Amino acid sequence: MHDWNAVIIFLVLTFSVIGGCIGGAPAEAPPPEGTTGITGIVAPAAEGNVPLEAALDTLALYNAEEFLSTDGMAVHMVSGTGVDATGNATRWMLGATRESETFILIYEKNQWREYPWGGPLPEQEINLTKVVSPGDLFRMQAGAINALRETKGAGETELLLSGGIYTIEVPGRGGRKALELNAMTGDVIPRA
């Protein structure tokens, strides 16, 4: 009788394995109520204007994933190209140092790239957590910035943060026109 128990157990296991192999995948259960379940990750659009904060978040992710190190990095200059009326840019550039190394980081088309830089950078470091963000700056000074844009008939501006001063330039017919703002307060700096 003992042998029959072993045979029965063997047959049950065999049929279970075979049934599992030919039975197909189990039906997918819906996510629990009140949740959406796991969905595909959608990468942000590669084109278009991006807030500086989003670009810096991507840089922090690059550092965390060890794609590009920001350890010991000091930022000395921030530049935005193709800046729209909301303070978002098509390209962000950081002029930075790390120990004796001078380099620039360029954020464009949803990715950061690092390039060695042989030219000078401003001496003063920028603490990006203490300055007014470009988006807030463009909201605070919308009237002055729009007036500057209208005088040159431009839709986009260029932005430079260096030495505690934001400089917003508008290229256009007859040269460039600029507006300077205090990076800590966002106030317009009167022309002398």
C-alpha positions as CSV (number, residue, x, y, z in Angstrom):
1,M,0.0,0.0,0.0
2,H,2.9,2.2,0.7
3,D,4.1,2.0,-3.0
4,W,0.6,3.1,-4.2
5,N,0.8,6.3,-2.1
6,A,4.1,7.2,-3.8
7,V,2.7,6.5,-7.2
8,I,-0.4,8.6,-6.5
9,I,1.7,11.5,-5.2
10,F,4.0,11.2,-8.3
11,L,1.0,11.3,-10.7
12,V,-0.6,14.3,-8.9
13,L,2.7,16.3,-9.1
14,T,3.2,15.3,-12.7
15,F,-0.3,16.3,-13.8
16,S,0.1,19.6,-11.8
17,V,3.3,20.5,-13.6
18,I,2.0,19.5,-17.0
19,G,-1.3,21.4,-16.4
20,G,0.6,24.5,-15.3
21,C,2.8,24.4,-18.4
22,I,0.0,24.0,-20.9
23,G,-2.6,26.0,-19.1
24,G,-1.2,29.4,-20.2
25,A,-0.5,32.4,-18.1
26,P,-2.9,33.2,-15.3
27,A,-5.4,36.0,-16.0
28,E,-4.1,39.4,-14.9
29,A,-5.9,40.6,-11.8
30,P,-7.0,44.2,-11.8
31,P,-5.2,46.6,-9.4
32,P,-6.7,47.1,-6.0
33,E,-9.5,49.6,-5.8
34,G,-8.3,53.2,-5.5
35,T,-4.9,52.5,-7.2
36,T,-3.9,52.7,-10.8
37,G,-1.4,49.8,-10.8
38,I,2.0,49.9,-12.5
39,T,2.0,51.7,-15.8
40,G,4.6,52.3,-18.4
41,I,7.1,55.0,-17.8
42,V,6.8,57.8,-20.2
43,A,9.9,59.9,-20.8
44,P,9.4,63.7,-20.9
45,A,9.4,65.2,-24.3
46,A,12.8,65.7,-25.7
47,E,12.0,69.1,-27.2
48,G,10.6,72.2,-25.8
49,N,11.3,74.6,-22.9
50,V,12.2,73.2,-19.5
51,P,12.3,74.9,-16.1
52,L,15.8,75.1,-14.5
53,E,14.5,73.2,-11.5
54,A,13.5,70.2,-13.8
55,A,16.9,70.3,-15.4
56,L,18.6,70.3,-12.0
57,D,16.4,67.4,-10.9
58,T,17.7,65.5,-13.9
59,L,21.3,66.4,-13.0
60,A,20.7,65.1,-9.4
61,L,19.4,61.9,-10.9
62,Y,22.4,61.6,-13.1
63,N,24.6,62.0,-10.0
64,A,22.6,59.4,-8.0
65,E,22.8,56.9,-10.9
66,E,26.6,57.7,-11.3
67,F,26.2,58.9,-14.9
68,L,27.7,62.3,-14.2
69,S,29.2,63.3,-10.9
70,T,28.3,66.5,-9.2
71,D,30.2,65.7,-6.0
72,G,32.4,68.6,-4.9
73,M,31.0,70.8,-7.8
74,A,30.6,74.5,-7.4
75,V,28.4,76.4,-9.8
76,H,29.7,79.9,-10.9
77,M,27.4,80.7,-13.8
78,V,24.0,79.7,-15.1
79,S,22.9,80.5,-18.6
80,G,19.5,79.9,-20.3
81,T,19.0,80.1,-24.1
82,G,15.6,80.4,-25.8
83,V,14.0,81.5,-22.5
84,D,10.2,82.0,-22.9
85,A,7.8,84.2,-21.0
86,T,7.6,81.7,-18.1
87,G,11.4,81.5,-17.5
88,N,11.8,78.0,-19.1
89,A,14.6,77.5,-21.6
90,T,15.4,75.3,-24.5
91,R,19.0,74.9,-23.2
92,W,20.5,75.4,-19.8
93,M,24.3,75.7,-19.2
94,L,26.2,75.7,-15.9
95,G,29.7,76.9,-15.6
96,A,31.3,74.9,-12.8
97,T,34.4,73.9,-11.0
98,R,35.5,70.7,-9.1
99,E,38.9,70.9,-7.3
100,S,41.2,72.3,-10.1
101,E,38.9,71.3,-12.9
102,T,36.8,73.9,-14.8
103,F,33.9,72.6,-17.0
104,I,30.5,73.4,-18.4
105,L,27.4,71.3,-18.2
106,I,24.8,71.7,-20.9
107,Y,21.2,70.5,-20.6
108,E,19.5,70.2,-23.9
109,K,17.0,67.8,-25.4
110,N,16.4,66.2,-22.0
111,Q,20.0,65.2,-21.3
112,W,23.1,66.6,-19.6
113,R,26.5,66.6,-21.1
114,E,29.8,67.7,-19.5
115,Y,32.6,69.5,-21.4
116,P,36.0,70.7,-20.3
117,W,36.3,74.4,-20.2
118,G,39.6,76.3,-20.6
119,G,38.1,79.8,-20.3
120,P,37.5,81.8,-17.2
121,L,34.4,81.6,-15.0
122,P,33.2,84.2,-12.5
123,E,34.8,83.8,-9.1
124,Q,31.7,84.0,-7.0
125,E,29.9,80.6,-6.4
126,I,26.2,80.5,-6.8
127,N,24.1,78.7,-4.2
128,L,21.1,77.7,-6.4
129,T,18.9,77.2,-3.3
130,K,19.3,80.8,-2.3
131,V,18.6,82.7,-5.5
132,V,15.2,83.4,-7.1
133,S,14.4,80.7,-9.7
134,P,14.1,81.9,-13.3
135,G,10.4,80.9,-13.3
136,D,9.7,83.0,-10.2
137,L,11.8,85.8,-11.5
138,F,9.8,85.9,-14.8
139,R,6.5,85.9,-12.8
140,M,7.7,88.7,-10.5
141,Q,9.1,90.9,-13.2
142,A,6.7,90.0,-16.1
143,G,5.9,93.6,-16.8
144,A,9.5,94.7,-17.1
145,I,10.6,91.6,-19.0
146,N,7.6,91.8,-21.5
147,A,8.4,95.5,-22.1
148,L,12.0,94.6,-22.9
149,R,10.8,91.8,-25.2
150,E,8.4,94.1,-27.0
151,T,11.0,96.8,-27.6
152,K,12.9,94.3,-29.7
153,G,10.0,92.4,-31.1
154,A,11.4,89.2,-29.6
155,G,9.5,86.1,-28.3
156,E,12.4,84.6,-26.4
157,T,15.2,86.0,-24.3
158,E,18.6,84.9,-23.0
159,L,19.3,84.7,-19.3
160,L,22.6,84.8,-17.4
161,L,23.1,84.4,-13.7
162,S,26.5,85.5,-12.5
163,G,27.9,87.4,-9.5
164,G,24.5,87.6,-7.8
165,I,22.9,89.3,-10.9
166,Y,20.5,88.0,-13.4
167,T,20.9,89.6,-16.8
168,I,18.1,89.1,-19.3
169,E,19.0,90.0,-22.9
170,V,16.8,90.3,-25.9
171,P,18.5,90.1,-29.3
172,G,16.9,92.0,-32.0
173,R,17.2,94.6,-34.7
174,G,19.9,97.2,-33.8
175,G,21.7,95.1,-31.2
176,R,20.8,93.7,-27.8
177,K,18.9,95.2,-25.0
178,A,19.4,94.0,-21.4
179,L,17.7,94.1,-18.0
180,E,19.5,93.4,-14.8
181,L,17.9,91.9,-11.7
182,N,19.0,91.1,-8.2
183,A,19.3,87.3,-8.0
184,M,18.5,87.2,-4.3
185,T,15.4,89.4,-4.4
186,G,14.3,89.5,-8.0
187,D,14.3,93.4,-7.9
188,V,15.2,95.3,-11.0
189,I,18.6,97.0,-10.7
190,P,18.3,100.6,-12.0
191,R,20.6,101.6,-14.8
192,A,23.1,104.3,-13.7
